[in-house]
Amino acid sequence: MRWVDIQEIAIRMEELYPEADNVNLRYTDLRKWVSGLPEFTDKPDACNEKILEAIQMAWIDERG
């Protein structure tokens, strides 16, 4: 899994963190959670705010 796998990451975030407030989360936390996934193989610092925002929006959609 890489940073560009937005939808797949959002699904995993919902599976692992169903109680997390995904609307008001800190991007530092999201980056840590994503880079900590066992199936994550990308560089942890190879993302930016735009990617993290896209993951957050996909996660919100996944929950809804």
CHARMM internal coordinates of N, CA and C (Angstrom, degrees):
IC EDIT
DIST 1 N 1 CA 1.4517
DIST 1 CA 1 C 1.5209
ANGL 1 N 1 CA 1 C 107.80
DIST 1 C 2 N 1.3305
ANGL 1 CA 1 C 2 N 114.86
DIHE 1 N 1 CA 1 C 2 N 137.39
DIST 2 N 2 CA 1.4629
ANGL 1 C 2 N 2 CA 121.52
DIHE 1 CA 1 C 2 N 2 CA 179.86
DIST 2 CA 2 C 1.5286
ANGL 2 N 2 CA 2 C 109.51
DIHE 1 C 2 N 2 CA 2 C -126.10
DIST 2 C 3 N 1.3242
ANGL 2 CA 2 C 3 N 115.82
DIHE 2 N 2 CA 2 C 3 N 170.52
DIST 3 N 3 CA 1.4659
ANGL 2 C 3 N 3 CA 120.62
DIHE 2 CA 2 C 3 N 3 CA -178.46
DIST 3 CA 3 C 1.5213
ANGL 3 N 3 CA 3 C 112.19
DIHE 2 C 3 N 3 CA 3 C -57.04
DIST 3 C 4 N 1.3146
ANGL 3 CA 3 C 4 N 118.02
DIHE 3 N 3 CA 3 C 4 N -30.55
DIST 4 N 4 CA 1.4621
ANGL 3 C 4 N 4 CA 120.81
DIHE 3 CA 3 C 4 N 4 CA -177.84
DIST 4 CA 4 C 1.5328
ANGL 4 N 4 CA 4 C 112.88
DIHE 3 C 4 N 4 CA 4 C -75.38
DIST 4 C 5 N 1.3149
ANGL 4 CA 4 C 5 N 117.91
DIHE 4 N 4 CA 4 C 5 N -8.82
DIST 5 N 5 CA 1.4640
ANGL 4 C 5 N 5 CA 122.38
DIHE 4 CA 4 C 5 N 5 CA 179.52
DIST 5 CA 5 C 1.5316
ANGL 5 N 5 CA 5 C 110.28
DIHE 4 C 5 N 5 CA 5 C -86.18
DIST 5 C 6 N 1.3168
ANGL 5 CA 5 C 6 N 115.02
DIHE 5 N 5 CA 5 C 6 N 59.10
DIST 6 N 6 CA 1.4651
ANGL 5 C 6 N 6 CA 123.46
DIHE 5 CA 5 C 6 N 6 CA -171.22
DIST 6 CA 6 C 1.5216
ANGL 6 N 6 CA 6 C 112.00
DIHE 5 C 6 N 6 CA 6 C -54.60
DIST 6 C 7 N 1.3204
ANGL 6 CA 6 C 7 N 117.54
DIHE 6 N 6 CA 6 C 7 N -53.39
DIST 7 N 7 CA 1.4658
ANGL 6 C 7 N 7 CA 121.20
DIHE 6 CA 6 C 7 N 7 CA -175.27
DIST 7 CA 7 C 1.5247
ANGL 7 N 7 CA 7 C 111.42
DIHE 6 C 7 N 7 CA 7 C -64.94
DIST 7 C 8 N 1.3167
ANGL 7 CA 7 C 8 N 116.61
DIHE 7 N 7 CA 7 C 8 N -42.16
DIST 8 N 8 CA 1.4631
ANGL 7 C 8 N 8 CA 121.13
DIHE 7 CA 7 C 8 N 8 CA 179.30
DIST 8 CA 8 C 1.5297
ANGL 8 N 8 CA 8 C 110.55
DIHE 7 C 8 N 8 CA 8 C -63.16
DIST 8 C 9 N 1.3203
ANGL 8 CA 8 C 9 N 116.62
DIHE 8 N 8 CA 8 C 9 N -40.82
DIST 9 N 9 CA 1.4669
ANGL 8 C 9 N 9 CA 121.16
DIHE 8 CA 8 C 9 N 9 CA 177.53
DIST 9 CA 9 C 1.5183
ANGL 9 N 9 CA 9 C 109.95
DIHE 8 C 9 N 9 CA 9 C -64.00
DIST 9 C 10 N 1.3252
ANGL 9 CA 9 C 10 N 117.08
DIHE 9 N 9 CA 9 C 10 N -43.90
DIST 10 N 10 CA 1.4693
ANGL 9 C 10 N 10 CA 120.74
DIHE 9 CA 9 C 10 N 10 CA -179.80
DIST 10 CA 10 C 1.5240
ANGL 10 N 10 CA 10 C 111.09
DIHE 9 C 10 N 10 CA 10 C -60.25
DIST 10 C 11 N 1.3053
ANGL 10 CA 10 C 11 N 116.81
DIHE 10 N 10 CA 10 C 11 N -40.84
DIST 11 N 11 CA 1.4733
ANGL 10 C 11 N 11 CA 120.56
DIHE 10 CA 10 C 11 N 11 CA 178.43
DIST 11 CA 11 C 1.5243
ANGL 11 N 11 CA 11 C 110.31
DIHE 10 C 11 N 11 CA 11 C -62.96
DIST 11 C 12 N 1.3350
ANGL 11 CA 11 C 12 N 117.01
DIHE 11 N 11 CA 11 C 12 N -44.80
DIST 12 N 12 CA 1.4738
ANGL 11 C 12 N 12 CA 120.55
DIHE 11 CA 11 C 12 N 12 CA 178.81
DIST 12 CA 12 C 1.5285
ANGL 12 N 12 CA 12 C 111.41
DIHE 11 C 12 N 12 CA 12 C -64.53
DIST 12 C 13 N 1.3316
ANGL 12 CA 12 C 13 N 117.26
DIHE 12 N 12 CA 12 C 13 N -38.85
DIST 13 N 13 CA 1.4629
ANGL 12 C 13 N 13 CA 119.33
DIHE 12 CA 12 C 13 N 13 CA 179.13
DIST 13 CA 13 C 1.5302
ANGL 13 N 13 CA 13 C 110.12
DIHE 12 C 13 N 13 CA 13 C -62.19
DIST 13 C 14 N 1.3126
ANGL 13 CA 13 C 14 N 116.57
DIHE 13 N 13 CA 13 C 14 N -41.33
DIST 14 N 14 CA 1.4638
ANGL 13 C 14 N 14 CA 119.75
DIHE 13 CA 13 C 14 N 14 CA 179.97
DIST 14 CA 14 C 1.5259
ANGL 14 N 14 CA 14 C 110.66
DIHE 13 C 14 N 14 CA 14 C -67.59
DIST 14 C 15 N 1.3244
ANGL 14 CA 14 C 15 N 117.33
DIHE 14 N 14 CA 14 C 15 N -36.80
DIST 15 N 15 CA 1.4658
ANGL 14 C 15 N 15 CA 120.73
DIHE 14 CA 14 C 15 N 15 CA 177.70
DIST 15 CA 15 C 1.5232
ANGL 15 N 15 CA 15 C 111.67
DIHE 14 C 15 N 15 CA 15 C -65.95
DIST 15 C 16 N 1.3203
ANGL 15 CA 15 C 16 N 116.12
DIHE 15 N 15 CA 15 C 16 N -42.61
DIST 16 N 16 CA 1.4622
ANGL 15 C 16 N 16 CA 120.67
DIHE 15 CA 15 C 16 N 16 CA -174.91
DIST 16 CA 16 C 1.5263
ANGL 16 N 16 CA 16 C 114.53
DIHE 15 C 16 N 16 CA 16 C -87.09
DIST 16 C 17 N 1.3119
ANGL 16 CA 16 C 17 N 117.11
DIHE 16 N 16 CA 16 C 17 N -28.37
DIST 17 N 17 CA 1.4718
ANGL 16 C 17 N 17 CA 121.41
DIHE 16 CA 16 C 17 N 17 CA -175.19
DIST 17 CA 17 C 1.5323
ANGL 17 N 17 CA 17 C 111.00
DIHE 16 C 17 N 17 CA 17 C -130.25
DIST 17 C 18 N 1.3319
ANGL 17 CA 17 C 18 N 118.06
DIHE 17 N 17 CA 17 C 18 N 58.20
DIST 18 N 18 CA 1.4706
ANGL 17 C 18 N 18 CA 120.00
DIHE 17 CA 17 C 18 N 18 CA -176.06
DIST 18 CA 18 C 1.5275
ANGL 18 N 18 CA 18 C 113.76
DIHE 17 C 18 N 18 CA 18 C -66.98
DIST 18 C 19 N 1.3046
ANGL 18 CA 18 C 19 N 117.38
DIHE 18 N 18 CA 18 C 19 N -19.80
DIST 19 N 19 CA 1.4672
ANGL 18 C 19 N 19 CA 121.18
DIHE 18 CA 18 C 19 N 19 CA -178.79
DIST 19 CA 19 C 1.5314
ANGL 19 N 19 CA 19 C 112.31
DIHE 18 C 19 N 19 CA 19 C -96.80
DIST 19 C 20 N 1.3142
ANGL 19 CA 19 C 20 N 117.16
DIHE 19 N 19 CA 19 C 20 N -5.17
DIST 20 N 20 CA 1.4751
ANGL 19 C 20 N 20 CA 120.26
DIHE 19 CA 19 C 20 N 20 CA -178.52
DIST 20 CA 20 C 1.5241
ANGL 20 N 20 CA 20 C 110.59
DIHE 19 C 20 N 20 CA 20 C -68.03
DIST 20 C 21 N 1.3101
ANGL 20 CA 20 C 21 N 115.61
DIHE 20 N 20 CA 20 C 21 N 144.84
DIST 21 N 21 CA 1.4659
ANGL 20 C 21 N 21 CA 121.58
DIHE 20 CA 20 C 21 N 21 CA 175.19
DIST 21 CA 21 C 1.5225
ANGL 21 N 21 CA 21 C 107.36
DIHE 20 C 21 N 21 CA 21 C -80.99
DIST 21 C 22 N 1.3280
ANGL 21 CA 21 C 22 N 115.84
DIHE 21 N 21 CA 21 C 22 N 89.33
DIST 22 N 22 CA 1.4601
ANGL 21 C 22 N 22 CA 119.36
DIHE 21 CA 21 C 22 N 22 CA -174.18
DIST 22 CA 22 C 1.5301
ANGL 22 N 22 CA 22 C 113.51
DIHE 21 C 22 N 22 CA 22 C -76.79
DIST 22 C 23 N 1.3080
ANGL 22 CA 22 C 23 N 117.40
DIHE 22 N 22 CA 22 C 23 N -5.23
DIST 23 N 23 CA 1.4695
ANGL 22 C 23 N 23 CA 121.09
DIHE 22 CA 22 C 23 N 23 CA 176.25
DIST 23 CA 23 C 1.5354
ANGL 23 N 23 CA 23 C 110.12
DIHE 22 C 23 N 23 CA 23 C -85.13
DIST 23 C 24 N 1.3137
ANGL 23 CA 23 C 24 N 116.97
DIHE 23 N 23 CA 23 C 24 N -39.56
DIST 24 N 24 CA 1.4666
ANGL 23 C 24 N 24 CA 121.72
DIHE 23 CA 23 C 24 N 24 CA -175.40
DIST 24 CA 24 C 1.5232
ANGL 24 N 24 CA 24 C 112.40
DIHE 23 C 24 N 24 CA 24 C -112.12
DIST 24 C 25 N 1.3187
ANGL 24 CA 24 C 25 N 117.78
DIHE 24 N 24 CA 24 C 25 N 35.37
DIST 25 N 25 CA 1.4494
ANGL 24 C 25 N 25 CA 119.36
DIHE 24 CA 24 C 25 N 25 CA -177.56
DIST 25 CA 25 C 1.5176
ANGL 25 N 25 CA 25 C 111.85
DIHE 24 C 25 N 25 CA 25 C -87.23
DIST 25 C 26 N 1.3285
ANGL 25 CA 25 C 26 N 114.60
DIHE 25 N 25 CA 25 C 26 N 156.19
DIST 26 N 26 CA 1.4662
ANGL 25 C 26 N 26 CA 120.25
DIHE 25 CA 25 C 26 N 26 CA 177.49
DIST 26 CA 26 C 1.5249
ANGL 26 N 26 CA 26 C 108.23
DIHE 25 C 26 N 26 CA 26 C -86.52
DIST 26 C 27 N 1.3060
ANGL 26 CA 26 C 27 N 116.08
DIHE 26 N 26 CA 26 C 27 N 138.37
DIST 27 N 27 CA 1.4573
ANGL 26 C 27 N 27 CA 119.57
DIHE 26 CA 26 C 27 N 27 CA 178.93
DIST 27 CA 27 C 1.5269
ANGL 27 N 27 CA 27 C 111.91
DIHE 26 C 27 N 27 CA 27 C -64.37
DIST 27 C 28 N 1.3153
ANGL 27 CA 27 C 28 N 117.26
DIHE 27 N 27 CA 27 C 28 N -27.14
DIST 28 N 28 CA 1.4695
ANGL 27 C 28 N 28 CA 119.03
DIHE 27 CA 27 C 28 N 28 CA 176.60
DIST 28 CA 28 C 1.5266
ANGL 28 N 28 CA 28 C 110.20
DIHE 27 C 28 N 28 CA 28 C -64.48
DIST 28 C 29 N 1.3374
ANGL 28 CA 28 C 29 N 116.69
DIHE 28 N 28 CA 28 C 29 N -39.21
DIST 29 N 29 CA 1.4682
ANGL 28 C 29 N 29 CA 120.26
DIHE 28 CA 28 C 29 N 29 CA 176.91
DIST 29 CA 29 C 1.5218
ANGL 29 N 29 CA 29 C 110.87
DIHE 28 C 29 N 29 CA 29 C -67.47
DIST 29 C 30 N 1.3226
ANGL 29 CA 29 C 30 N 116.96
DIHE 29 N 29 CA 29 C 30 N -44.82
DIST 30 N 30 CA 1.4599
ANGL 29 C 30 N 30 CA 121.10
DIHE 29 CA 29 C 30 N 30 CA -179.65
DIST 30 CA 30 C 1.5265
ANGL 30 N 30 CA 30 C 110.32
DIHE 29 C 30 N 30 CA 30 C -60.60
DIST 30 C 31 N 1.2958
ANGL 30 CA 30 C 31 N 117.78
DIHE 30 N 30 CA 30 C 31 N -44.57
DIST 31 N 31 CA 1.4698
ANGL 30 C 31 N 31 CA 121.51
DIHE 30 CA 30 C 31 N 31 CA 178.32
DIST 31 CA 31 C 1.5227
ANGL 31 N 31 CA 31 C 110.52
DIHE 30 C 31 N 31 CA 31 C -59.24
DIST 31 C 32 N 1.3218
ANGL 31 CA 31 C 32 N 116.82
DIHE 31 N 31 CA 31 C 32 N -43.15
DIST 32 N 32 CA 1.4623
ANGL 31 C 32 N 32 CA 121.32
DIHE 31 CA 31 C 32 N 32 CA 179.85
DIST 32 CA 32 C 1.5257
ANGL 32 N 32 CA 32 C 111.15
DIHE 31 C 32 N 32 CA 32 C -65.02
DIST 32 C 33 N 1.3285
ANGL 32 CA 32 C 33 N 116.90
DIHE 32 N 32 CA 32 C 33 N -44.36
DIST 33 N 33 CA 1.4721
ANGL 32 C 33 N 33 CA 120.65
DIHE 32 CA 32 C 33 N 33 CA -179.36
DIST 33 CA 33 C 1.5235
ANGL 33 N 33 CA 33 C 111.18
DIHE 32 C 33 N 33 CA 33 C -63.72
DIST 33 C 34 N 1.3294
ANGL 33 CA 33 C 34 N 116.63
DIHE 33 N 33 CA 33 C 34 N -45.01
DIST 34 N 34 CA 1.4654
ANGL 33 C 34 N 34 CA 120.27
DIHE 33 CA 33 C 34 N 34 CA -178.60
DIST 34 CA 34 C 1.5266
ANGL 34 N 34 CA 34 C 110.41
DIHE 33 C 34 N 34 CA 34 C -65.80
DIST 34 C 35 N 1.3144
ANGL 34 CA 34 C 35 N 117.34
DIHE 34 N 34 CA 34 C 35 N -48.70
DIST 35 N 35 CA 1.4645
ANGL 34 C 35 N 35 CA 119.71
DIHE 34 CA 34 C 35 N 35 CA -177.77
DIST 35 CA 35 C 1.5250
ANGL 35 N 35 CA 35 C 111.86
DIHE 34 C 35 N 35 CA 35 C -67.61
DIST 35 C 36 N 1.3262
ANGL 35 CA 35 C 36 N 117.79
DIHE 35 N 35 CA 35 C 36 N -17.25
DIST 36 N 36 CA 1.4614
ANGL 35 C 36 N 36 CA 121.84
DIHE 35 CA 35 C 36 N 36 CA 177.75
DIST 36 CA 36 C 1.5205
ANGL 36 N 36 CA 36 C 114.45
DIHE 35 C 36 N 36 CA 36 C -87.12
DIST 36 C 37 N 1.3312
ANGL 36 CA 36 C 37 N 117.22
DIHE 36 N 36 CA 36 C 37 N -5.04
DIST 37 N 37 CA 1.4638
ANGL 36 C 37 N 37 CA 119.79
DIHE 36 CA 36 C 37 N 37 CA 178.59
DIST 37 CA 37 C 1.5258
ANGL 37 N 37 CA 37 C 109.86
DIHE 36 C 37 N 37 CA 37 C -65.01
DIST 37 C 38 N 1.3332
ANGL 37 CA 37 C 38 N 118.08
DIHE 37 N 37 CA 37 C 38 N 135.61
DIST 38 N 38 CA 1.4694
ANGL 37 C 38 N 38 CA 119.96
DIHE 37 CA 37 C 38 N 38 CA -179.27
DIST 38 CA 38 C 1.5278
ANGL 38 N 38 CA 38 C 113.01
DIHE 37 C 38 N 38 CA 38 C -59.09
DIST 38 C 39 N 1.3214
ANGL 38 CA 38 C 39 N 117.37
DIHE 38 N 38 CA 38 C 39 N -32.67
DIST 39 N 39 CA 1.4534
ANGL 38 C 39 N 39 CA 121.17
DIHE 38 CA 38 C 39 N 39 CA -177.93
DIST 39 CA 39 C 1.5272
ANGL 39 N 39 CA 39 C 113.40
DIHE 38 C 39 N 39 CA 39 C -87.24
DIST 39 C 40 N 1.3243
ANGL 39 CA 39 C 40 N 117.66
DIHE 39 N 39 CA 39 C 40 N 0.12
DIST 40 N 40 CA 1.4596
ANGL 39 C 40 N 40 CA 122.24
DIHE 39 CA 39 C 40 N 40 CA -179.61
DIST 40 CA 40 C 1.5204
ANGL 40 N 40 CA 40 C 109.76
DIHE 39 C 40 N 40 CA 40 C -79.94
DIST 40 C 41 N 1.3348
ANGL 40 CA 40 C 41 N 116.86
DIHE 40 N 40 CA 40 C 41 N 124.44
DIST 41 N 41 CA 1.4676
ANGL 40 C 41 N 41 CA 121.10
DIHE 40 CA 40 C 41 N 41 CA -175.56
DIST 41 CA 41 C 1.5168
ANGL 41 N 41 CA 41 C 113.70
DIHE 40 C 41 N 41 CA 41 C -120.23
DIST 41 C 42 N 1.3120
ANGL 41 CA 41 C 42 N 118.01
DIHE 41 N 41 CA 41 C 42 N -0.38
DIST 42 N 42 CA 1.4686
ANGL 41 C 42 N 42 CA 121.33
DIHE 41 CA 41 C 42 N 42 CA -178.08
DIST 42 CA 42 C 1.5302
ANGL 42 N 42 CA 42 C 109.68
DIHE 41 C 42 N 42 CA 42 C -83.26
DIST 42 C 43 N 1.3124
ANGL 42 CA 42 C 43 N 115.80
DIHE 42 N 42 CA 42 C 43 N 170.85
DIST 43 N 43 CA 1.4622
ANGL 42 C 43 N 43 CA 120.65
DIHE 42 CA 42 C 43 N 43 CA 176.43
DIST 43 CA 43 C 1.5296
ANGL 43 N 43 CA 43 C 108.51
DIHE 42 C 43 N 43 CA 43 C -72.91
DIST 43 C 44 N 1.3260
ANGL 43 CA 43 C 44 N 118.14
DIHE 43 N 43 CA 43 C 44 N 129.87
DIST 44 N 44 CA 1.4683
ANGL 43 C 44 N 44 CA 120.81
DIHE 43 CA 43 C 44 N 44 CA -177.99
DIST 44 CA 44 C 1.5255
ANGL 44 N 44 CA 44 C 113.93
DIHE 43 C 44 N 44 CA 44 C -57.80
DIST 44 C 45 N 1.3126
ANGL 44 CA 44 C 45 N 117.46
DIHE 44 N 44 CA 44 C 45 N -31.34
DIST 45 N 45 CA 1.4659
ANGL 44 C 45 N 45 CA 119.79
DIHE 44 CA 44 C 45 N 45 CA -177.57
DIST 45 CA 45 C 1.5262
ANGL 45 N 45 CA 45 C 112.93
DIHE 44 C 45 N 45 CA 45 C -97.91
DIST 45 C 46 N 1.3300
ANGL 45 CA 45 C 46 N 117.47
DIHE 45 N 45 CA 45 C 46 N 14.33
DIST 46 N 46 CA 1.4707
ANGL 45 C 46 N 46 CA 121.27
DIHE 45 CA 45 C 46 N 46 CA -177.67
DIST 46 CA 46 C 1.5270
ANGL 46 N 46 CA 46 C 112.82
DIHE 45 C 46 N 46 CA 46 C -91.41
DIST 46 C 47 N 1.3121
ANGL 46 CA 46 C 47 N 116.61
DIHE 46 N 46 CA 46 C 47 N 22.09
DIST 47 N 47 CA 1.4591
ANGL 46 C 47 N 47 CA 119.25
DIHE 46 CA 46 C 47 N 47 CA 178.06
DIST 47 CA 47 C 1.5214
ANGL 47 N 47 CA 47 C 109.03
DIHE 46 C 47 N 47 CA 47 C -120.43
DIST 47 C 48 N 1.3215
ANGL 47 CA 47 C 48 N 114.46
DIHE 47 N 47 CA 47 C 48 N 169.74
DIST 48 N 48 CA 1.4518
ANGL 47 C 48 N 48 CA 119.90
DIHE 47 CA 47 C 48 N 48 CA 177.11
DIST 48 CA 48 C 1.5247
ANGL 48 N 48 CA 48 C 108.74
DIHE 47 C 48 N 48 CA 48 C -135.38
DIST 48 C 49 N 1.3025
ANGL 48 CA 48 C 49 N 116.25
DIHE 48 N 48 CA 48 C 49 N -178.14
DIST 49 N 49 CA 1.4611
ANGL 48 C 49 N 49 CA 120.86
DIHE 48 CA 48 C 49 N 49 CA -176.97
DIST 49 CA 49 C 1.5287
ANGL 49 N 49 CA 49 C 111.69
DIHE 48 C 49 N 49 CA 49 C -61.74
DIST 49 C 50 N 1.3141
ANGL 49 CA 49 C 50 N 117.10
DIHE 49 N 49 CA 49 C 50 N -35.28
DIST 50 N 50 CA 1.4681
ANGL 49 C 50 N 50 CA 121.00
DIHE 49 CA 49 C 50 N 50 CA 179.49
DIST 50 CA 50 C 1.5307
ANGL 50 N 50 CA 50 C 111.38
DIHE 49 C 50 N 50 CA 50 C -62.51
DIST 50 C 51 N 1.3085
ANGL 50 CA 50 C 51 N 117.30
DIHE 50 N 50 CA 50 C 51 N -42.87
DIST 51 N 51 CA 1.4637
ANGL 50 C 51 N 51 CA 121.45
DIHE 50 CA 50 C 51 N 51 CA 178.12
DIST 51 CA 51 C 1.5218
ANGL 51 N 51 CA 51 C 110.24
DIHE 50 C 51 N 51 CA 51 C -66.22
DIST 51 C 52 N 1.3211
ANGL 51 CA 51 C 52 N 117.04
DIHE 51 N 51 CA 51 C 52 N -45.23
DIST 52 N 52 CA 1.4687
ANGL 51 C 52 N 52 CA 120.35
DIHE 51 CA 51 C 52 N 52 CA 179.67
DIST 52 CA 52 C 1.5226
ANGL 52 N 52 CA 52 C 111.30
DIHE 51 C 52 N 52 CA 52 C -62.61
DIST 52 C 53 N 1.3203
ANGL 52 CA 52 C 53 N 116.68
DIHE 52 N 52 CA 52 C 53 N -38.59
DIST 53 N 53 CA 1.4616
ANGL 52 C 53 N 53 CA 120.60
DIHE 52 CA 52 C 53 N 53 CA 177.24
DIST 53 CA 53 C 1.5311
ANGL 53 N 53 CA 53 C 110.65
DIHE 52 C 53 N 53 CA 53 C -64.46
DIST 53 C 54 N 1.3269
ANGL 53 CA 53 C 54 N 116.67
DIHE 53 N 53 CA 53 C 54 N -40.58
DIST 54 N 54 CA 1.4693
ANGL 53 C 54 N 54 CA 120.57
DIHE 53 CA 53 C 54 N 54 CA 178.45
DIST 54 CA 54 C 1.5294
ANGL 54 N 54 CA 54 C 111.01
DIHE 53 C 54 N 54 CA 54 C -63.85
DIST 54 C 55 N 1.3285
ANGL 54 CA 54 C 55 N 116.71
DIHE 54 N 54 CA 54 C 55 N -39.90
DIST 55 N 55 CA 1.4667
ANGL 54 C 55 N 55 CA 120.55
DIHE 54 CA 54 C 55 N 55 CA 176.74
DIST 55 CA 55 C 1.5236
ANGL 55 N 55 CA 55 C 109.45
DIHE 54 C 55 N 55 CA 55 C -64.06
DIST 55 C 56 N 1.3187
ANGL 55 CA 55 C 56 N 117.13
DIHE 55 N 55 CA 55 C 56 N -45.03
DIST 56 N 56 CA 1.4607
ANGL 55 C 56 N 56 CA 120.74
DIHE 55 CA 55 C 56 N 56 CA 179.34
DIST 56 CA 56 C 1.5288
ANGL 56 N 56 CA 56 C 111.13
DIHE 55 C 56 N 56 CA 56 C -59.32
DIST 56 C 57 N 1.3163
ANGL 56 CA 56 C 57 N 117.70
DIHE 56 N 56 CA 56 C 57 N -46.22
DIST 57 N 57 CA 1.4694
ANGL 56 C 57 N 57 CA 121.17
DIHE 56 CA 56 C 57 N 57 CA -179.81
DIST 57 CA 57 C 1.5283
ANGL 57 N 57 CA 57 C 111.38
DIHE 56 C 57 N 57 CA 57 C -63.75
DIST 57 C 58 N 1.3294
ANGL 57 CA 57 C 58 N 117.30
DIHE 57 N 57 CA 57 C 58 N -40.41
DIST 58 N 58 CA 1.4640
ANGL 57 C 58 N 58 CA 120.83
DIHE 57 CA 57 C 58 N 58 CA 177.81
DIST 58 CA 58 C 1.5203
ANGL 58 N 58 CA 58 C 110.60
DIHE 57 C 58 N 58 CA 58 C -66.18
DIST 58 C 59 N 1.3228
ANGL 58 CA 58 C 59 N 117.25
DIHE 58 N 58 CA 58 C 59 N -36.48
DIST 59 N 59 CA 1.4620
ANGL 58 C 59 N 59 CA 122.18
DIHE 58 CA 58 C 59 N 59 CA 178.57
DIST 59 CA 59 C 1.5252
ANGL 59 N 59 CA 59 C 109.91
DIHE 58 C 59 N 59 CA 59 C -66.44
DIST 59 C 60 N 1.3088
ANGL 59 CA 59 C 60 N 116.75
DIHE 59 N 59 CA 59 C 60 N -43.21
DIST 60 N 60 CA 1.4708
ANGL 59 C 60 N 60 CA 120.75
DIHE 59 CA 59 C 60 N 60 CA 177.52
DIST 60 CA 60 C 1.5264
ANGL 60 N 60 CA 60 C 109.48
DIHE 59 C 60 N 60 CA 60 C -60.88
DIST 60 C 61 N 1.3208
ANGL 60 CA 60 C 61 N 117.16
DIHE 60 N 60 CA 60 C 61 N -44.40
DIST 61 N 61 CA 1.4778
ANGL 60 C 61 N 61 CA 121.15
DIHE 60 CA 60 C 61 N 61 CA 177.89
DIST 61 CA 61 C 1.5230
ANGL 61 N 61 CA 61 C 110.79
DIHE 60 C 61 N 61 CA 61 C -62.82
DIST 61 C 62 N 1.3130
ANGL 61 CA 61 C 62 N 116.50
DIHE 61 N 61 CA 61 C 62 N -40.18
DIST 62 N 62 CA 1.4745
ANGL 61 C 62 N 62 CA 121.01
DIHE 61 CA 61 C 62 N 62 CA 179.99
DIST 62 CA 62 C 1.5257
ANGL 62 N 62 CA 62 C 110.88
DIHE 61 C 62 N 62 CA 62 C -61.66
DIST 62 C 63 N 1.3023
ANGL 62 CA 62 C 63 N 116.87
DIHE 62 N 62 CA 62 C 63 N -39.75
DIST 63 N 63 CA 1.4641
ANGL 62 C 63 N 63 CA 120.97
DIHE 62 CA 62 C 63 N 63 CA -179.16
DIST 63 CA 63 C 1.5220
ANGL 63 N 63 CA 63 C 111.04
DIHE 62 C 63 N 63 CA 63 C -71.96
DIST 63 C 64 N 1.3223
ANGL 63 CA 63 C 64 N 116.38
DIHE 63 N 63 CA 63 C 64 N -35.20
DIST 64 N 64 CA 1.4568
ANGL 63 C 64 N 64 CA 121.53
DIHE 63 CA 63 C 64 N 64 CA -174.88
DIST 64 CA 64 C 1.4574
ANGL 64 N 64 CA 64 C 112.62
DIHE 63 C 64 N 64 CA 64 C -71.97
END
COOR INIT
IC SEED 1 N 1 CA 1 C
IC BUILD
